[in-house]
Amino acid sequence: MSIPAITTTIAILAAAAFVLTRKGPAWKRQLQFASAFRAGRKFYQSYPHVAKDIAYGDEPRQTLDVYWPPDGDRLPVVLFAYGGSWNWGDKSLYPLVGARFTAQGFVVVVINYTLYPDATFPTFVEDAAAAIAWTVKNVPAYHGDPDRVFIAGHSAGAHILSLVALDDRYLAAHGLTRDVLRGFIGISAPTDLTALLRHLETHPPVRSASGLQAIMGGTHRLPQADPIRHARGDAPPILLLHGERDQTVPIAIARNFASALKTAGARVELREYERADHHSMLLDGVREDPNRPLRLLADAVEFFQRIDAASTTK
């Protein structure tokens, strides 16, 4: 069994174990996670239009998967970075992102990046920039349009991609500018690290403030690692999606970031989801449930299509 398959199996078994030992809302949520993992695994194994484990660099974690629709050429592209507290995750756990967006006519690139403790900031941001550079150069081979690349991330992945979108140094290392990005979606994004540190000091079970500081390479690097400090008026169009019940990254962080971007003159939208928490934001966006319309997916697709149309007509 491959390492991605083992990772997925462990995640499913962990969710199942939680289900068997818990009751109440958490029990239901974990059952939904297990169901989504199974559906994603089935898609990952059976979908014919996916290229897996492509290297975009020389390091072991510098790999990505590309999904494309069965029809069409020069299609818009979505590059996705998952969350996991900067220390956990694998692209093979997110095939439903590929499934949902290819069904809407997008080429989808799901990336891995180097995780803590093997790396600290800015290595994982540099990885994401390298993955974007690979995409711009190579996505035509997968029916994607290199002039129509969007980026989207959840949690830690959103933090990483927000820095690529706002701080020129990362793409400049590959001879690129922010103009290669049509837009950015940040889902449950920790984009105000000062506010997040204050939150962690009073809510330590998720991750201690000292742990976050270590991931970011120490307190001296926090200003460079904090997206809100890089707010700028010439940023790509940004859509922030955040759950009002998020206790991992409080919604005040999204509001702070949106306010800073607006003050700088950037094009930014913030959409708040009344009943969503940190994890259900992404889960409810990709799983099929007739009682829960895919609001996040619909909002994301509408944003991408609207920005794409506006950019194309210029």
VENPE-V250071 format. One record per residue. N is the residue number from 1. RES is the residue in three letters. PHI is phi in whole degrees, -180 to 180 (999 if undefined). OMEGA is omega in radians with two decimals (NA if undefined). Layout:
# VENPE-V250071
n->N res->RES phi->PHI omega->OMEGA
n->N res->RES phi->PHI omega->OMEGA
This chain:
# VENPE-V250071
n->1 res->MET phi->999 omega->-3.13
n->2 res->SER phi->-71 omega->3.13
n->3 res->ILE phi->-62 omega->3.08
n->4 res->PRO phi->-59 omega->3.13
n->5 res->ALA phi->-65 omega->3.10
n->6 res->ILE phi->-64 omega->3.13
n->7 res->THR phi->-60 omega->-3.14
n->8 res->THR phi->-65 omega->3.14
n->9 res->THR phi->-62 omega->3.12
n->10 res->ILE phi->-62 omega->3.13
n->11 res->ALA phi->-62 omega->3.13
n->12 res->ILE phi->-65 omega->-3.14
n->13 res->LEU phi->-66 omega->3.11
n->14 res->ALA phi->-64 omega->3.10
n->15 res->ALA phi->-64 omega->3.14
n->16 res->ALA phi->-64 omega->3.12
n->17 res->ALA phi->-63 omega->3.09
n->18 res->PHE phi->-62 omega->-3.13
n->19 res->VAL phi->-59 omega->-3.07
n->20 res->LEU phi->-75 omega->-3.06
n->21 res->THR phi->-118 omega->-3.09
n->22 res->ARG phi->-132 omega->3.05
n->23 res->LYS phi->-132 omega->3.08
n->24 res->GLY phi->88 omega->-3.07
n->25 res->PRO phi->-57 omega->3.14
n->26 res->ALA phi->-63 omega->3.10
n->27 res->TRP phi->-59 omega->-3.13
n->28 res->LYS phi->-65 omega->-3.13
n->29 res->ARG phi->-62 omega->-3.13
n->30 res->GLN phi->-68 omega->3.05
n->31 res->LEU phi->-62 omega->3.11
n->32 res->GLN phi->-67 omega->3.07
n->33 res->PHE phi->-60 omega->-3.12
n->34 res->ALA phi->-61 omega->3.12
n->35 res->SER phi->-64 omega->3.13
n->36 res->ALA phi->-66 omega->3.11
n->37 res->PHE phi->-61 omega->-3.13
n->38 res->ARG phi->-64 omega->3.12
n->39 res->ALA phi->-63 omega->3.13
n->40 res->GLY phi->-65 omega->3.14
n->41 res->ARG phi->-63 omega->3.12
n->42 res->LYS phi->-62 omega->3.12
n->43 res->PHE phi->-64 omega->-3.09
n->44 res->TYR phi->-62 omega->-3.10
n->45 res->GLN phi->-82 omega->-2.98
n->46 res->SER phi->-110 omega->-3.05
n->47 res->TYR phi->-69 omega->-3.03
n->48 res->PRO phi->-80 omega->-3.02
n->49 res->HIS phi->-108 omega->3.10
n->50 res->VAL phi->-142 omega->3.02
n->51 res->ALA phi->-111 omega->-2.97
n->52 res->LYS phi->-108 omega->2.97
n->53 res->ASP phi->59 omega->3.08
n->54 res->ILE phi->-80 omega->3.13
n->55 res->ALA phi->-82 omega->3.01
n->56 res->TYR phi->-109 omega->3.11
n->57 res->GLY phi->-165 omega->-3.07
n->58 res->ASP phi->-93 omega->-3.09
n->59 res->GLU phi->-83 omega->-3.05
n->60 res->PRO phi->-57 omega->-3.09
n->61 res->ARG phi->-89 omega->-3.13
n->62 res->GLN phi->-88 omega->3.14
n->63 res->THR phi->-135 omega->-3.14
n->64 res->LEU phi->-152 omega->3.02
n->65 res->ASP phi->-116 omega->3.09
n->66 res->VAL phi->-122 omega->3.06
n->67 res->TYR phi->-112 omega->3.08
n->68 res->TRP phi->-141 omega->3.12
n->69 res->PRO phi->-67 omega->3.14
n->70 res->PRO phi->-69 omega->-3.10
n->71 res->ASP phi->-131 omega->3.05
n->72 res->GLY phi->104 omega->3.12
n->73 res->ASP phi->-148 omega->-3.07
n->74 res->ARG phi->51 omega->-3.11
n->75 res->LEU phi->-87 omega->3.05
n->76 res->PRO phi->-63 omega->-3.00
n->77 res->VAL phi->-122 omega->3.01
n->78 res->VAL phi->-120 omega->3.01
n->79 res->LEU phi->-98 omega->-3.04
n->80 res->PHE phi->-118 omega->3.04
n->81 res->ALA phi->-120 omega->-3.10
n->82 res->TYR phi->-80 omega->3.05
n->83 res->GLY phi->-97 omega->-3.10
n->84 res->GLY phi->145 omega->3.10
n->85 res->SER phi->58 omega->-3.13
n->86 res->TRP phi->64 omega->-3.06
n->87 res->ASN phi->-130 omega->-3.08
n->88 res->TRP phi->-155 omega->3.03
n->89 res->GLY phi->133 omega->3.09
n->90 res->ASP phi->-157 omega->-3.11
n->91 res->LYS phi->-60 omega->-3.12
n->92 res->SER phi->-68 omega->3.10
n->93 res->LEU phi->-88 omega->-3.01
n->94 res->TYR phi->-124 omega->3.11
n->95 res->PRO phi->-67 omega->3.12
n->96 res->LEU phi->-67 omega->3.01
n->97 res->VAL phi->-63 omega->3.06
n->98 res->GLY phi->-62 omega->-3.11
n->99 res->ALA phi->-62 omega->-3.05
n->100 res->ARG phi->-69 omega->-3.07
n->101 res->PHE phi->-81 omega->3.05
n->102 res->THR phi->-64 omega->3.09
n->103 res->ALA phi->-64 omega->3.11
n->104 res->GLN phi->-98 omega->3.06
n->105 res->GLY phi->92 omega->3.13
n->106 res->PHE phi->-106 omega->2.83
n->107 res->VAL phi->-80 omega->-3.04
n->108 res->VAL phi->-123 omega->3.07
n->109 res->VAL phi->-116 omega->3.12
n->110 res->VAL phi->-111 omega->-2.97
n->111 res->ILE phi->-109 omega->2.80
n->112 res->ASN phi->-95 omega->3.05
n->113 res->TYR phi->-150 omega->-3.08
n->114 res->THR phi->-68 omega->-3.02
n->115 res->LEU phi->-107 omega->2.99
n->116 res->TYR phi->-70 omega->0.19
n->117 res->PRO phi->-92 omega->3.11
n->118 res->ASP phi->-68 omega->3.12
n->119 res->ALA phi->-151 omega->2.99
n->120 res->THR phi->-123 omega->3.02
n->121 res->PHE phi->-55 omega->0.19
n->122 res->PRO phi->-103 omega->-3.00
n->123 res->THR phi->-57 omega->-3.10
n->124 res->PHE phi->-69 omega->3.06
n->125 res->VAL phi->-72 omega->3.08
n->126 res->GLU phi->-62 omega->3.07
n->127 res->ASP phi->-60 omega->-3.12
n->128 res->ALA phi->-61 omega->3.11
n->129 res->ALA phi->-63 omega->3.09
n->130 res->ALA phi->-65 omega->3.11
n->131 res->ALA phi->-66 omega->3.08
n->132 res->ILE phi->-65 omega->3.12
n->133 res->ALA phi->-61 omega->3.08
n->134 res->TRP phi->-60 omega->-3.11
n->135 res->THR phi->-63 omega->-3.14
n->136 res->VAL phi->-59 omega->-3.09
n->137 res->LYS phi->-79 omega->-2.91
n->138 res->ASN phi->-112 omega->-3.02
n->139 res->VAL phi->-65 omega->3.06
n->140 res->PRO phi->-58 omega->3.11
n->141 res->ALA phi->-67 omega->-3.14
n->142 res->TYR phi->-116 omega->3.05
n->143 res->HIS phi->72 omega->3.11
n->144 res->GLY phi->-98 omega->3.13
n->145 res->ASP phi->-100 omega->-3.12
n->146 res->PRO phi->-66 omega->3.10
n->147 res->ASP phi->-92 omega->-3.10
n->148 res->ARG phi->-134 omega->-3.10
n->149 res->VAL phi->-99 omega->3.02
n->150 res->PHE phi->-109 omega->3.07
n->151 res->ILE phi->-125 omega->-3.14
n->152 res->ALA phi->-149 omega->-3.14
n->153 res->GLY phi->-148 omega->3.07
n->154 res->HIS phi->-115 omega->3.02
n->155 res->SER phi->57 omega->-3.12
n->156 res->ALA phi->-58 omega->3.10
n->157 res->GLY phi->-63 omega->3.09
n->158 res->ALA phi->-69 omega->3.06
n->159 res->HIS phi->-59 omega->-3.11
n->160 res->ILE phi->-61 omega->-3.08
n->161 res->LEU phi->-71 omega->3.09
n->162 res->SER phi->-64 omega->3.11
n->163 res->LEU phi->-69 omega->3.07
n->164 res->VAL phi->-62 omega->-3.10
n->165 res->ALA phi->-73 omega->-3.01
n->166 res->LEU phi->-110 omega->-3.07
n->167 res->ASP phi->-110 omega->-2.99
n->168 res->ASP phi->-61 omega->-2.97
n->169 res->ARG phi->-62 omega->-3.00
n->170 res->TYR phi->-73 omega->3.09
n->171 res->LEU phi->-75 omega->3.13
n->172 res->ALA phi->-60 omega->3.12
n->173 res->ALA phi->-63 omega->3.13
n->174 res->HIS phi->-114 omega->3.12
n->175 res->GLY phi->72 omega->-3.11
n->176 res->LEU phi->-118 omega->3.04
n->177 res->THR phi->-121 omega->3.12
n->178 res->ARG phi->-65 omega->3.13
n->179 res->ASP phi->-65 omega->3.11
n->180 res->VAL phi->-75 omega->-3.12
n->181 res->LEU phi->-103 omega->3.11
n->182 res->ARG phi->-74 omega->-3.11
n->183 res->GLY phi->-178 omega->-3.08
n->184 res->PHE phi->-137 omega->3.01
n->185 res->ILE phi->-116 omega->3.08
n->186 res->GLY phi->-111 omega->-3.11
n->187 res->ILE phi->-105 omega->3.13
n->188 res->SER phi->52 omega->-2.93
n->189 res->ALA phi->-87 omega->3.04
n->190 res->PRO phi->-83 omega->-2.98
n->191 res->THR phi->-108 omega->3.03
n->192 res->ASP phi->-134 omega->-3.00
n->193 res->LEU phi->-68 omega->3.09
n->194 res->THR phi->-63 omega->3.10
n->195 res->ALA phi->-66 omega->3.13
n->196 res->LEU phi->-67 omega->3.10
n->197 res->LEU phi->-62 omega->3.09
n->198 res->ARG phi->-62 omega->3.12
n->199 res->HIS phi->-65 omega->-3.10
n->200 res->LEU phi->-67 omega->3.13
n->201 res->GLU phi->-66 omega->3.13
n->202 res->THR phi->-109 omega->3.10
n->203 res->HIS phi->-134 omega->-2.99
n->204 res->PRO phi->-73 omega->-3.06
n->205 res->PRO phi->-61 omega->-3.08
n->206 res->VAL phi->-73 omega->3.09
n->207 res->ARG phi->-166 omega->-3.10
n->208 res->SER phi->-70 omega->3.09
n->209 res->ALA phi->-61 omega->3.13
n->210 res->SER phi->-65 omega->3.09
n->211 res->GLY phi->-65 omega->3.09
n->212 res->LEU phi->-63 omega->3.12
n->213 res->GLN phi->-62 omega->3.12
n->214 res->ALA phi->-65 omega->3.13
n->215 res->ILE phi->-61 omega->-3.13
n->216 res->MET phi->-82 omega->3.05
n->217 res->GLY phi->87 omega->3.13
n->218 res->GLY phi->107 omega->-3.07
n->219 res->THR phi->-63 omega->-3.11
n->220 res->HIS phi->-69 omega->-3.14
n->221 res->ARG phi->-98 omega->-3.08
n->222 res->LEU phi->-57 omega->3.12
n->223 res->PRO phi->-59 omega->3.13
n->224 res->GLN phi->-71 omega->-3.05
n->225 res->ALA phi->-89 omega->-3.02
n->226 res->ASP phi->-98 omega->-3.07
n->227 res->PRO phi->-56 omega->-3.07
n->228 res->ILE phi->-62 omega->3.13
n->229 res->ARG phi->-79 omega->3.12
n->230 res->HIS phi->-108 omega->-3.14
n->231 res->ALA phi->-56 omega->-3.07
n->232 res->ARG phi->-150 omega->-3.06
n->233 res->GLY phi->-73 omega->-3.11
n->234 res->ASP phi->-98 omega->3.08
n->235 res->ALA phi->-69 omega->3.01
n->236 res->PRO phi->-61 omega->3.05
n->237 res->PRO phi->-55 omega->-3.03
n->238 res->ILE phi->-127 omega->3.00
n->239 res->LEU phi->-120 omega->3.10
n->240 res->LEU phi->-106 omega->3.14
n->241 res->LEU phi->-117 omega->-3.00
n->242 res->HIS phi->-148 omega->3.10
n->243 res->GLY phi->-88 omega->-3.13
n->244 res->GLU phi->-68 omega->-3.13
n->245 res->ARG phi->-97 omega->-3.14
n->246 res->ASP phi->-67 omega->3.09
n->247 res->GLN phi->-104 omega->3.09
n->248 res->THR phi->-90 omega->3.03
n->249 res->VAL phi->-124 omega->-3.05
n->250 res->PRO phi->-55 omega->-3.07
n->251 res->ILE phi->-62 omega->3.07
n->252 res->ALA phi->-57 omega->3.13
n->253 res->ILE phi->-66 omega->3.10
n->254 res->ALA phi->-64 omega->3.14
n->255 res->ARG phi->-66 omega->3.09
n->256 res->ASN phi->-60 omega->-3.09
n->257 res->PHE phi->-66 omega->3.12
n->258 res->ALA phi->-61 omega->3.14
n->259 res->SER phi->-64 omega->3.14
n->260 res->ALA phi->-64 omega->3.13
n->261 res->LEU phi->-67 omega->3.12
n->262 res->LYS phi->-63 omega->3.12
n->263 res->THR phi->-61 omega->3.13
n->264 res->ALA phi->-77 omega->3.13
n->265 res->GLY phi->98 omega->-3.13
n->266 res->ALA phi->-79 omega->3.04
n->267 res->ARG phi->-88 omega->-3.07
n->268 res->VAL phi->-140 omega->3.06
n->269 res->GLU phi->-129 omega->3.08
n->270 res->LEU phi->-123 omega->3.08
n->271 res->ARG phi->-118 omega->-3.08
n->272 res->GLU phi->-108 omega->-3.09
n->273 res->TYR phi->-112 omega->-2.93
n->274 res->GLU phi->-61 omega->-3.02
n->275 res->ARG phi->-102 omega->-3.02
n->276 res->ALA phi->-96 omega->3.02
n->277 res->ASP phi->-114 omega->-3.01
n->278 res->HIS phi->-62 omega->-3.04
n->279 res->HIS phi->-89 omega->-3.11
n->280 res->SER phi->-69 omega->3.11
n->281 res->MET phi->-55 omega->-3.11
n->282 res->LEU phi->-78 omega->-3.11
n->283 res->LEU phi->-59 omega->-3.13
n->284 res->ASP phi->-71 omega->3.11
n->285 res->GLY phi->-80 omega->-3.06
n->286 res->VAL phi->-120 omega->-3.08
n->287 res->ARG phi->-83 omega->3.12
n->288 res->GLU phi->-90 omega->3.13
n->289 res->ASP phi->-154 omega->-3.10
n->290 res->PRO phi->-62 omega->-3.14
n->291 res->ASN phi->-90 omega->-3.14
n->292 res->ARG phi->-130 omega->3.13
n->293 res->PRO phi->-57 omega->-3.05
n->294 res->LEU phi->-76 omega->-3.05
n->295 res->ARG phi->-63 omega->-3.10
n->296 res->LEU phi->-62 omega->3.12
n->297 res->LEU phi->-60 omega->-3.13
n->298 res->ALA phi->-62 omega->3.13
n->299 res->ASP phi->-66 omega->-3.14
n->300 res->ALA phi->-66 omega->-3.12
n->301 res->VAL phi->-64 omega->3.11
n->302 res->GLU phi->-60 omega->3.11
n->303 res->PHE phi->-63 omega->-3.13
n->304 res->PHE phi->-59 omega->-3.09
n->305 res->GLN phi->-67 omega->3.14
n->306 res->ARG phi->-67 omega->3.13
n->307 res->ILE phi->-67 omega->3.13
n->308 res->ASP phi->-62 omega->3.14
n->309 res->ALA phi->-64 omega->3.14
n->310 res->ALA phi->-65 omega->-3.13
n->311 res->SER phi->-71 omega->-3.10
n->312 res->THR phi->-69 omega->-3.08
n->313 res->THR phi->-84 omega->-3.13
n->314 res->LYS phi->-70 omega->NA
